[in-house]
């Protein structure tokens, strides 16, 4: 899931479109240009952070699928290390941290951090969303082994994630809750904004529930994957 220049140009174009829209109207229902820009920053910081790990997860599953895992069985590497760190891209983490720092500075200047609770809830939601995305990608890549064909599902994740620029209030409360539980990737960057700017703290409880759901699914898959590898002498 490399972040190519074309994707960056597309995102900048999208941001300009929102800029033009908000130059003619003050706001969409519960959504301003500042909210869109914060979501834009969160999206970019998240995508760069995820790229450093996603590529490692995808390469690990493709290595297993292609039958090229034997050399790794001779190395003192755990399956945890192989999946998460062997193909790790640390430079993208630095870029992600820079964007996150800019995001916090921008939010602080807007005066959205009115209390310590606002800061903590926003930060907590970011961490949970990030972990959920990692679990989601891991679960998607496991389908490569189940389907017995090479599926580049990180692209699917990217396209789903791009829907996060849609103002979340459009969905309605019930649909928003369902999306948060079953397809939270759609709300990757818009949900933290909703929690911070509009004080939707109750969504954090659903976010925790979603985190636990995806965590246990990922753990279940990981345990079965470990058993599968051990059958080959791992």
C-alpha positions in Angstrom: 0.0 0.0 0.0 2.6 2.5 -1.0 1.6 6.1 -0.8 2.2 7.2 -4.3 2.2 10.9 -5.5 -1.1 10.4 -7.4 -2.9 9.6 -4.1 -1.4 12.6 -2.5 -2.6 14.8 -5.4 -6.0 13.2 -5.1 -6.2 14.1 -1.4 -5.1 17.7 -2.0 -7.7 18.0 -4.7 -10.3 16.7 -2.3 -9.3 19.2 0.3 -9.5 22.0 -2.3 -13.0 20.9 -3.2 -14.1 21.1 0.4 -12.4 24.6 0.6 -14.5 25.7 -2.4 -17.7 24.3 -0.9 -17.1 26.0 2.4 -16.3 29.3 0.7 -20.0 29.4 -0.4 -21.6 27.9 2.7 -20.6 28.3 6.3 -20.9 24.7 7.2 -22.5 21.3 6.4 -24.7 19.8 9.2 -22.3 19.5 12.1 -19.3 19.7 9.9 -17.0 22.7 9.1 -14.0 23.2 7.0 -11.8 23.1 10.1 -13.2 19.7 10.9 -12.4 18.5 7.4 -8.9 19.8 7.6 -8.3 18.0 11.0 -9.7 14.8 9.4 -7.4 15.3 6.5 -4.4 15.6 8.9 -5.5 12.6 10.9 -5.9 10.6 7.7 -2.4 11.4 6.4 -0.7 10.7 9.8 -2.6 7.4 10.1 -2.0 6.3 6.5 1.8 6.9 6.9 1.9 5.1 10.2 -0.1 2.1 8.8 2.1 1.9 5.7 5.1 1.1 7.8 3.2 -1.9 9.3 0.8 -2.9 6.5 3.6 -3.7 4.1 5.2 -6.0 6.7 1.9 -7.8 7.3 1.2 -8.2 3.6 4.7 -9.4 2.8 4.6 -11.9 5.6 1.3 -13.4 4.4 2.5 -13.4 0.8 5.7 -15.2 1.9 3.6 -17.9 3.5 1.2 -18.2 0.6 4.0 -18.4 -2.0 5.6 -21.2 -0.1 8.8 -19.2 0.6 8.5 -19.5 4.4 11.0 -22.3 4.8 14.1 -20.1 5.1 12.5 -18.2 8.0 12.0 -21.5 9.9 15.8 -21.8 10.1 16.1 -18.4 11.7 15.5 -17.6 15.4 12.5 -15.4 14.5 9.1 -15.6 16.1 6.0 -15.3 14.0 5.2 -12.0 15.9 8.5 -10.5 14.7 8.1 -11.8 11.1 4.6 -10.4 10.7 5.1 -7.0 12.3 8.7 -6.0 12.1 10.6 -8.0 9.5 9.5 -5.8 6.6 9.0 -2.8 8.8 9.4 0.7 7.3 10.4 3.0 10.2 11.0 6.1 8.2 7.3 6.5 7.6 6.7 6.5 11.3 8.8 9.7 11.6 6.7 11.4 8.9 3.5 10.3 10.7 4.7 11.7 14.0 5.5 15.0 12.4 2.0 15.2 10.9 0.5 14.2 14.3 2.5 17.0 16.0 1.2 19.5 13.5 -2.3 18.2 14.0 -2.2 18.7 17.8 -0.7 22.2 17.3 -3.5 23.1 14.8 -6.2 21.8 17.2 -4.7 23.7 20.1 -4.6 26.9 18.2 -8.3 26.5 17.3 -9.0 26.2 21.0 -10.6 22.7 20.8 -8.6 21.4 23.7 -10.7 23.1 26.3 -9.9 20.6 29.1 -7.6 17.7 29.8 -10.5 15.4 29.2 -10.8 16.7 25.6 -7.1 16.0 25.0 -7.2 12.5 26.6 -10.4 11.4 24.8 -9.1 12.6 21.4 -5.7 10.9 21.9 -7.3 7.7 23.2 -9.7 7.6 20.2 -6.7 8.0 17.8 -4.8 5.1 19.4 -7.9 2.8 19.3 -8.6 3.7 15.7 -5.0 3.0 14.7 -5.0 -0.4 16.5 -8.4 -1.3 14.9 -7.0 -0.5 11.4 -4.0 -2.8 12.1 -6.3 -5.6 13.2 -8.5 -5.0 10.2 -5.6 -5.3 7.8 -4.3 -8.4 9.6 -7.8 -10.0 9.3 -8.0 -9.0 5.6 -4.6 -10.5 4.8 -5.5 -13.7 6.5 -8.1 -14.2 3.6 -5.1 -14.8 1.3 -4.5 -18.1 3.0 -8.2 -19.0 3.3 -8.9 -18.2 -0.4 -5.7 -19.9 -1.5 -4.9 -17.0 -3.9 -2.9 -13.9 -3.7 -5.2 -11.1 -2.7 -3.8 -7.6 -2.4 -6.5 -6.6 0.1 -4.5 -3.6 1.5 -5.8 -1.8 -1.6 -9.4 -2.6 -0.4 -8.5 -1.2 3.0 -7.2 2.0 1.4 -10.4 2.6 -0.6 -12.6 2.0 2.4 -10.5 4.3 4.5 -10.9 7.1 1.9 -14.6 7.3 2.9 -13.6 8.8 6.2 -14.0 12.3 4.7 -17.7 11.9 4.5 -19.3 14.0 7.3 -20.4 11.3 9.9 -23.6 13.0 10.8 -25.0 12.2 7.3 -25.3 8.5 8.4 -27.7 9.1 11.2 -27.1 7.9 14.8 -28.2 4.2 14.3 -26.2 3.7 11.0 -23.2 5.5 12.5 -23.2 3.1 15.4 -23.4 0.1 13.1 -20.6 1.4 10.9 -18.5 2.0 14.0 -18.9 -1.6 15.2 -18.6 -3.5 11.9 -16.7 -1.2 9.5 -14.9 1.3 11.7 -12.2 2.0 9.0 -14.8 4.2 7.3 -14.6 6.5 10.4 -10.8 6.5 10.8 -10.3 10.2 10.7 -13.9 11.6 11.2 -14.6 9.8 14.4 -11.9 11.5 16.5 -13.1 14.9 15.2 -16.7 14.0 16.1 -15.6 13.0 19.7 -13.4 16.1 20.2 -15.3 18.9 18.5 -18.9 17.8 19.2 -18.2 16.1 22.6 -19.6 12.7 21.5 -17.8 11.0 24.3 -20.4 8.1 24.3 -18.9 6.9 21.0 -15.7 6.0 22.9 -17.5 3.1 24.6 -18.6 1.8 21.2 -15.0 2.3 20.0 -13.7 0.2 22.9 -16.2 -2.5 22.1 -15.1 -2.5 18.4 -11.5 -2.6 19.5 -12.1 -5.7 21.6 -14.1 -7.4 18.8 -11.4 -6.9 16.2 -8.7 -7.8 18.8 -10.2 -11.2 19.7 -10.8 -12.0 16.0 -7.2 -11.1 15.2 -5.9 -13.2 18.2 -8.0 -16.2 17.0 -6.6 -15.9 13.5 -3.1 -15.5 14.8 -3.3 -18.6 17.0 -4.5 -20.7 14.1 -1.8 -19.2 11.9 0.8 -20.2 14.5 -0.5 -23.8 14.5 -0.4 -23.8 10.7 3.2 -22.7 10.7 4.2 -25.2 13.4 2.9 -28.0 11.1 5.9 -27.1 8.9 8.3 -27.3 11.8 8.1 -23.7 13.0 
